[in-house]
Amino acid sequence: MARTRSRHFFFPEALLADGWCKDVSLKLDAQGTIEAILVNSSPEDAVVVSGPVIPGMPNLHSHAFQRVMAGLSERGSGDDFWGWRETMYRIANQITPEQLKVIATQLYGEMLRAGFTSVAEFHYLHHRPDGRPYDNAAEMSLALLEAAADTGIGITLLPVLYRYSDFDQGAVEPCQRRFASTPDQFLELVDALIVATAQSYLAYTGIALHSLRAVSIEDIKAVTSSVVNLPVHMHISEQMAEVEAAIQHTGLRPVEWLFENLGVDNNWCLVHCTHLIEREINAIADSGAVVGICPITEANLGDGVLPAEELLGKGAKTGIGSDSNIDLDPIAELRLLEYGQRLVQQRRNILTTLADGQNLWQRCALGGAQALAQPVGVLQSGKRADFLVLDKDHPALVSRKCDHIIDSLIFAADRTAIRDVFVAGVKVVDAGMINRQEQRLHAYAEVVAVLS
């Protein structure tokens, strides 16, 4: 499948910022940014796209290397996140830069097939397994950027600052050595990646702070004061054990501590936030930060169910991520987000009362775009032309009126209802097929055989 950019599209029906519109003409510039949108127009010389068109979904939280361990930690009695982490460390400490590129290339192709058109890669495999830097300190990061470029997905690369083993600021364990950096080393890596992504309209750089247990307040202030207007992501309040440890060491819950000590604003993405109380919810909503929700991974790890109704009710910004990449499906993520609330509260239509399926999709697409600091998430002038073409003949969508299309997509369909995927006006998935799919899968299979 040749990857060429069209400059003029015609959609019989498309979900725009203000809702569904008919006979939509989209004109793009040379880099795939939308220059103009006309409704009630005619095809003229445009590429006619048959099927409902919706914005692509940004994926605001991914650990690419973890795709290779999907399904390898599903045995054991009474297991928890900390047991799962041992399997993760075993895999993480074998991966080479070459293998990481193969894994990420396969993964990003699967993301595109599922409807994720951009990804925030929360990346902490920086060094050799023994902690020694590679000759090029950015080698592992560059492998991810190359994988993204090869597949055509938009990427915001988030190198991670990881310094300590726990809240007591003890030295990292041997299995964590390849993650660890000083703030100075970290900022050098960030500077190198800013240069590496500067000339690409699909690649961006931000920063990530692994968690409160892995960095100190001095570390956080050192790096956040040295970067301006970059996305800042952090794992927080994922596990009750983390909440209890934070209270023991700081006297405050994790999100409370964060807002007490730092100026959290709309550049921040707080990943998970599974365990929150009302004053934390209010602080998040007031700050403009995005809550990064990863329902499938959170369910797989037994994290718990976040208070999503309260977050949305307060107007907090939200987005979704695939995190450990055990399943690549934004539709399933949103379905589980709603179903988790239903199971806890034993009633129906909880989040969809606040925002129906269509608004839930739009809300998470815009929240994801903010977290990635990319001009995506909505089809409007000045944004990148990332969009999905739905299969109008899919059993869950056939003969559906526009207002029910995304409800049906989320609650009655799956990724097979997505026929074509475009990133910056380039078709990267054609009738469900990814470019060089068989070759990529063969290379990935060889890596899996070695690592697992």
C-alpha positions as CSV (number, residue, x, y, z in Angstrom):
1,M,0.0,0.0,0.0
2,A,1.6,3.2,-1.2
3,R,1.6,6.0,1.4
4,T,0.6,9.2,-0.5
5,R,-1.2,12.3,0.8
6,S,-4.4,13.5,-0.7
7,R,-5.1,17.2,-0.5
8,H,-8.8,17.2,-1.0
9,F,-11.4,14.8,0.5
10,F,-15.2,14.6,0.3
11,F,-17.2,12.9,3.0
12,P,-20.9,12.2,2.6
13,E,-21.1,12.4,6.4
14,A,-18.5,13.4,9.0
15,L,-18.4,14.2,12.7
16,L,-17.1,17.8,13.0
17,A,-16.5,19.9,16.1
18,D,-20.2,20.9,16.2
19,G,-21.7,17.5,15.3
20,W,-22.5,15.5,12.3
21,C,-22.5,17.2,8.9
22,K,-23.4,16.1,5.4
23,D,-21.4,16.5,2.2
24,V,-18.2,17.7,3.8
25,S,-15.3,18.9,1.7
26,L,-11.9,18.9,3.4
27,K,-8.9,20.7,1.9
28,L,-5.3,20.1,3.3
29,D,-1.9,21.7,3.0
30,A,1.2,19.9,2.0
31,Q,1.8,18.5,5.5
32,G,-1.7,17.3,6.1
33,T,-3.1,20.2,8.1
34,I,-6.8,21.1,7.4
35,E,-6.9,24.4,5.6
36,A,-10.6,24.6,4.9
37,I,-13.9,22.7,5.6
38,L,-17.0,23.2,3.6
39,V,-20.4,21.6,4.3
40,N,-23.2,20.9,1.9
41,S,-20.6,20.9,-0.8
42,S,-20.0,18.8,-3.9
43,P,-17.2,16.3,-4.6
44,E,-15.6,18.2,-7.5
45,D,-12.1,16.7,-7.9
46,A,-11.9,15.4,-4.3
47,V,-11.1,11.8,-3.1
48,V,-14.6,10.6,-2.1
49,V,-14.6,8.6,1.1
50,S,-17.6,6.2,1.5
51,G,-18.6,5.7,5.1
52,P,-19.1,7.8,8.2
53,V,-15.9,9.7,9.2
54,I,-14.9,10.5,12.8
55,P,-11.7,12.0,14.3
56,G,-8.9,9.6,15.1
57,M,-8.3,8.8,18.8
58,P,-5.0,9.9,20.5
59,N,-3.5,7.2,22.7
60,L,-2.1,9.2,25.7
61,H,-0.3,6.4,27.5
62,S,1.8,3.5,26.1
63,H,4.7,1.4,27.2
64,A,5.7,-0.1,23.8
65,F,8.0,-2.8,25.0
66,Q,5.2,-4.3,27.2
67,R,3.4,-5.6,24.1
68,V,5.8,-8.5,23.9
69,M,4.8,-9.7,27.4
70,A,1.0,-9.6,26.8
71,G,-0.5,-12.9,28.2
72,L,2.7,-13.9,30.1
73,S,1.6,-12.8,33.5
74,E,-1.9,-14.4,33.7
75,R,-1.1,-17.3,36.0
76,G,-0.7,-17.4,39.8
77,S,-2.8,-17.3,42.9
78,G,-3.5,-14.0,44.7
79,D,-1.2,-12.1,42.3
80,D,-1.2,-8.3,42.1
81,F,0.5,-5.4,40.4
82,W,3.8,-6.0,42.2
83,G,3.9,-9.6,41.1
84,W,3.2,-8.5,37.5
85,R,6.0,-6.1,37.8
86,E,8.6,-8.9,38.2
87,T,7.5,-10.4,34.8
88,M,7.9,-6.9,33.3
89,Y,11.4,-6.5,34.7
90,R,12.5,-9.8,33.3
91,I,11.3,-8.9,29.8
92,A,12.5,-5.3,30.0
93,N,16.1,-6.3,30.9
94,Q,16.5,-8.3,27.7
95,I,15.4,-5.9,25.1
96,T,17.9,-4.4,22.6
97,P,17.4,-1.2,20.6
98,E,16.9,-3.3,17.5
99,Q,14.3,-5.5,19.2
100,L,12.5,-2.4,20.6
101,K,12.1,-1.0,17.1
102,V,10.6,-4.3,15.9
103,I,8.2,-4.4,18.8
104,A,7.2,-0.8,18.5
105,T,6.7,-1.1,14.7
106,Q,4.4,-4.0,15.2
107,L,2.6,-2.3,18.0
108,Y,2.1,1.0,16.3
109,G,0.7,-0.7,13.3
110,E,-1.8,-2.5,15.5
111,M,-2.7,0.8,17.1
112,L,-3.4,2.4,13.7
113,R,-5.6,-0.6,12.7
114,A,-7.6,-0.1,15.9
115,G,-8.2,3.6,15.4
116,F,-5.4,5.2,17.5
117,T,-3.8,7.7,15.1
118,S,-1.3,9.2,17.6
119,V,0.5,7.9,20.7
120,A,2.2,9.3,23.8
121,E,5.1,6.9,24.4
122,F,6.0,6.8,28.1
123,H,9.5,5.5,27.7
124,Y,12.0,4.5,30.4
125,L,14.3,1.9,28.8
126,H,17.1,4.3,28.4
127,H,20.4,2.4,29.1
128,R,21.9,-1.0,28.8
129,P,20.5,-3.5,31.3
130,D,23.5,-3.0,33.7
131,G,22.8,0.8,33.7
132,R,25.7,1.8,31.4
133,P,24.6,4.4,28.8
134,Y,24.6,3.5,25.1
135,D,27.3,5.3,23.1
136,N,24.3,7.4,21.8
137,A,22.3,8.1,25.0
138,A,19.2,8.5,22.9
139,E,19.5,5.1,21.1
140,M,16.5,3.5,22.6
141,S,14.4,6.6,22.2
142,L,15.4,6.9,18.5
143,A,14.3,3.3,17.9
144,L,10.8,4.4,18.9
145,L,10.8,7.4,16.7
146,E,12.0,5.3,13.8
147,A,9.1,2.8,14.4
148,A,6.6,5.6,14.5
149,A,7.9,7.1,11.2
150,D,7.9,3.6,9.6
151,T,4.2,3.1,10.4
152,G,3.0,6.7,10.0
153,I,1.5,7.2,13.4
154,G,1.9,10.5,15.2
155,I,4.1,10.3,18.3
156,T,4.8,12.3,21.4
157,L,7.9,10.8,22.9
158,L,8.0,11.1,26.7
159,P,11.4,10.1,28.1
160,V,11.0,9.2,31.8
161,L,12.9,10.5,34.8
162,Y,13.3,7.5,37.1
163,R,15.8,7.9,40.0
164,Y,14.8,5.9,43.1
165,S,13.4,2.5,44.0
166,D,10.7,3.9,46.4
167,F,9.5,6.8,48.5
168,D,12.5,6.5,50.9
169,Q,14.8,7.5,47.9
170,G,16.8,4.3,48.1
171,A,19.0,3.3,45.2
172,V,17.3,1.6,42.3
173,E,17.3,-2.2,42.3
174,P,19.5,-4.1,39.8
175,C,16.4,-4.8,37.7
176,Q,15.7,-1.0,37.5
177,R,19.2,0.2,36.5
178,R,18.5,0.7,32.8
179,F,15.7,3.1,33.8
180,A,17.7,5.4,36.1
181,S,19.0,8.8,35.3
182,T,20.1,11.9,37.1
183,P,18.2,15.1,36.2
184,D,21.2,16.4,34.3
185,Q,21.4,13.2,32.2
186,F,17.7,13.3,31.7
187,L,17.7,16.9,30.4
188,E,20.5,16.1,28.0
189,L,18.3,13.3,26.6
190,V,15.3,15.7,26.3
191,D,17.4,18.2,24.5
192,A,18.6,15.6,22.0
193,L,15.0,14.4,21.4
194,I,13.8,18.0,20.8
195,V,16.4,18.3,18.1
196,A,15.4,14.8,16.7
197,T,11.7,15.7,16.4
198,A,12.1,19.3,15.4
199,Q,11.7,18.7,11.6
200,S,8.8,16.3,11.8
201,Y,5.1,17.3,11.7
202,L,4.3,13.9,13.2
203,A,6.8,13.7,16.1
204,Y,6.9,15.7,19.3
205,T,8.8,15.6,22.6
206,G,7.5,15.9,26.1
207,I,8.7,14.7,29.5
208,A,7.5,12.1,32.0
209,L,8.1,11.7,35.7
210,H,7.7,8.0,36.5
211,S,5.9,8.3,39.8
212,L,6.2,10.0,43.2
213,R,8.1,6.9,44.5
214,A,10.7,7.2,41.8
215,V,11.5,10.9,41.8
216,S,12.0,13.5,44.5
217,I,10.5,17.0,44.8
218,E,13.9,18.4,44.0
219,D,14.2,16.3,40.9
220,I,10.7,17.3,39.7
221,K,11.4,21.0,40.2
222,A,14.8,20.7,38.5
223,V,13.4,19.3,35.3
224,T,10.1,21.1,35.1
225,S,11.8,24.4,35.6
226,S,14.1,23.7,32.7
227,V,11.5,22.8,30.1
228,V,8.8,25.3,28.9
229,N,5.4,24.4,27.5
230,L,6.2,20.7,27.1
231,P,3.7,18.0,28.1
232,V,4.5,16.6,31.6
233,H,3.1,13.1,32.3
234,M,3.2,11.1,35.6
235,H,1.8,7.8,36.9
236,I,-0.1,8.7,40.1
237,S,-2.6,7.1,42.5
238,E,-2.8,3.9,40.5
239,Q,-2.6,1.4,43.4
240,M,-3.9,1.6,46.9
241,A,-0.5,0.4,48.1
242,E,1.0,3.6,46.5
243,V,-1.6,5.8,48.2
244,E,-0.9,4.3,51.6
245,A,2.9,4.6,51.1
246,A,2.5,8.2,50.1
247,I,0.5,9.0,53.2
248,Q,3.1,7.2,55.3
249,H,6.1,9.1,53.8
250,T,4.5,12.5,53.1
251,G,1.4,12.8,55.3
252,L,-0.7,13.4,52.1
253,R,-2.3,11.3,49.4
254,P,-0.4,11.4,46.1
255,V,-2.6,13.8,44.2
256,E,-2.9,16.0,47.3
257,W,0.9,16.1,47.7
258,L,1.3,16.9,44.0
259,F,-1.0,19.9,44.1
260,E,0.4,21.1,47.5
261,N,4.0,21.2,46.1
262,L,3.8,21.9,42.4
263,G,2.0,24.1,39.9
264,V,0.1,21.5,38.0
265,D,-1.6,23.0,35.0
266,N,-2.9,22.1,31.5
267,N,0.5,20.9,30.4
268,W,0.1,17.9,32.8
269,C,-1.3,14.5,32.2
270,L,-2.0,12.5,35.4
271,V,-2.0,8.9,34.4
272,H,-4.5,6.5,36.2
273,C,-5.8,8.5,39.2
274,T,-7.7,5.4,40.1
275,H,-8.0,6.3,43.8
276,L,-9.2,9.8,44.4
277,I,-11.2,11.7,47.0
278,E,-13.3,14.7,46.4
279,R,-10.8,17.4,47.1
280,E,-8.3,15.8,44.7
281,I,-11.0,15.6,42.0
282,N,-11.7,19.3,42.5
283,A,-8.1,20.2,42.2
284,I,-7.6,18.2,39.0
285,A,-10.7,19.8,37.4
286,D,-9.7,23.3,38.4
287,S,-6.1,22.8,37.1
288,G,-7.0,21.9,33.5
289,A,-4.7,18.9,33.6
290,V,-5.8,15.7,31.7
291,V,-6.6,12.5,33.5
292,G,-5.1,9.6,31.5
293,I,-7.4,6.6,31.9
294,C,-6.3,3.1,30.8
295,P,-9.4,0.9,31.6
296,I,-8.1,-2.3,30.1
297,T,-4.7,-2.3,31.8
298,E,-6.3,-1.0,35.1
299,A,-8.7,-4.0,35.0
300,N,-6.0,-6.4,34.0
301,L,-3.8,-5.3,36.9
302,G,-6.6,-5.2,39.4
303,D,-6.0,-1.5,40.1
304,G,-9.6,-0.6,40.9
305,V,-12.2,1.6,39.2
306,L,-11.6,5.3,39.2
307,P,-14.4,7.7,40.1
308,A,-15.1,8.7,36.5
309,E,-18.6,10.0,37.1
310,E,-17.3,12.5,39.6
311,L,-14.4,13.5,37.3
312,L,-16.6,14.1,34.3
313,G,-19.3,15.8,36.4
314,K,-16.7,18.3,37.7
315,G,-15.6,19.0,34.1
316,A,-12.2,17.3,34.4
317,K,-10.4,16.7,31.1
318,T,-9.9,13.0,30.2
319,G,-8.3,10.8,27.6
320,I,-7.6,7.1,27.1
321,G,-4.4,5.1,26.8
322,S,-3.4,1.5,26.1
323,D,-0.7,1.4,28.8
324,S,0.6,-2.2,28.9
325,N,-0.7,-2.8,25.4
326,I,-2.4,-6.1,26.1
327,D,-5.2,-5.1,23.8
328,L,-5.2,-2.3,21.3
329,D,-8.7,-0.9,21.0
330,P,-10.0,2.5,21.8
331,I,-13.6,1.3,21.4
332,A,-13.0,-1.4,24.1
333,E,-11.3,1.1,26.4
334,L,-14.3,3.5,26.3
335,R,-16.8,0.6,26.7
336,L,-15.0,-0.7,29.7
337,L,-14.7,2.8,31.2
338,E,-18.5,3.0,31.2
339,Y,-19.1,-0.6,32.1
340,G,-16.8,-0.3,35.1
341,Q,-19.0,2.5,36.5
342,R,-22.1,0.4,35.9
343,L,-20.7,-2.6,37.7
344,V,-19.7,-0.6,40.7
345,Q,-22.9,1.4,40.9
346,Q,-25.3,-1.3,39.6
347,R,-27.1,1.0,37.2
348,R,-26.9,1.9,33.5
349,N,-25.8,4.9,31.4
350,I,-23.6,6.6,34.0
351,L,-21.0,8.4,32.0
352,T,-23.2,8.5,28.9
353,T,-25.8,10.5,30.9
354,L,-23.1,13.2,31.3
355,A,-21.8,12.7,27.8
356,D,-23.4,10.3,25.3
357,G,-21.1,7.9,23.3
358,Q,-20.4,10.6,20.7
359,N,-19.5,13.2,23.3
360,L,-17.4,10.7,25.2
361,W,-15.4,9.9,22.1
362,Q,-15.0,13.6,21.3
363,R,-14.1,14.4,24.9
364,C,-11.4,11.8,25.1
365,A,-10.1,12.7,21.6
366,L,-9.6,16.3,22.7
367,G,-8.2,15.4,26.1
368,G,-5.7,13.0,24.4
369,A,-4.8,15.8,21.9
370,Q,-4.0,18.1,24.8
371,A,-2.0,15.5,26.6
372,L,0.1,14.8,23.5
373,A,0.3,18.6,22.6
374,Q,-0.6,17.6,19.0
375,P,-3.1,19.5,16.7
376,V,-5.5,16.5,16.5
377,G,-8.6,15.2,18.2
378,V,-11.2,17.1,16.0
379,L,-11.8,17.8,12.4
380,Q,-11.5,21.6,12.0
381,S,-9.2,24.1,10.3
382,G,-5.7,24.2,11.7
383,K,-5.8,20.6,12.9
384,R,-4.1,17.6,11.4
385,A,-6.3,15.5,9.2
386,D,-6.3,12.3,11.4
387,F,-9.6,10.5,10.8
388,L,-11.2,7.1,10.7
389,V,-13.6,5.8,8.1
390,L,-16.2,3.5,9.6
391,D,-17.7,0.5,7.7
392,K,-21.2,1.5,7.0
393,D,-22.1,-2.1,6.3
394,H,-20.8,-3.4,9.6
395,P,-23.7,-5.2,11.4
396,A,-23.5,-2.8,14.3
397,L,-23.6,0.3,12.1
398,V,-25.7,-0.6,9.1
399,S,-28.6,1.8,8.6
400,R,-27.8,3.7,11.8
401,K,-28.7,7.4,11.9
402,C,-25.7,9.7,12.5
403,D,-26.6,10.5,16.1
404,H,-26.4,6.8,17.1
405,I,-23.3,5.8,15.1
406,I,-20.8,6.3,17.9
407,D,-23.1,4.8,20.5
408,S,-23.3,1.7,18.3
409,L,-19.6,1.8,17.7
410,I,-18.7,1.8,21.4
411,F,-21.4,-0.5,22.8
412,A,-22.1,-2.9,19.9
413,A,-19.0,-3.1,17.7
414,D,-15.2,-3.5,17.8
415,R,-12.2,-2.4,15.8
416,T,-13.4,-4.4,12.8
417,A,-16.0,-1.6,12.3
418,I,-13.1,0.7,11.3
419,R,-12.3,0.3,7.7
420,D,-9.7,2.9,6.8
421,V,-7.4,5.1,8.8
422,F,-5.8,8.4,7.8
423,V,-3.0,10.3,9.5
424,A,-2.3,13.8,8.2
425,G,-4.3,12.9,5.1
426,V,-2.3,9.7,4.4
427,K,-4.1,6.4,4.3
428,V,-2.2,4.2,6.7
429,V,-4.9,1.5,7.0
430,D,-6.7,0.4,3.9
431,A,-9.7,-1.9,4.3
432,G,-8.3,-3.1,7.6
433,M,-4.8,-3.8,6.2
434,I,-1.6,-2.2,7.4
435,N,1.3,-1.6,5.1
436,R,3.8,-4.5,5.1
437,Q,1.7,-6.3,7.7
438,E,3.1,-9.7,7.1
439,Q,6.8,-8.7,7.1
440,R,6.3,-6.8,10.3
441,L,4.6,-9.7,12.0
442,H,7.3,-12.1,10.9
443,A,10.0,-9.9,12.4
444,Y,8.0,-9.5,15.6
445,A,7.5,-13.2,15.9
446,E,11.2,-13.7,15.9
447,V,11.7,-11.2,18.7
448,V,8.9,-12.8,20.8
449,A,10.5,-16.2,20.4
450,V,13.8,-14.8,21.9
451,L,12.3,-12.8,24.7
452,S,9.5,-15.0,26.1
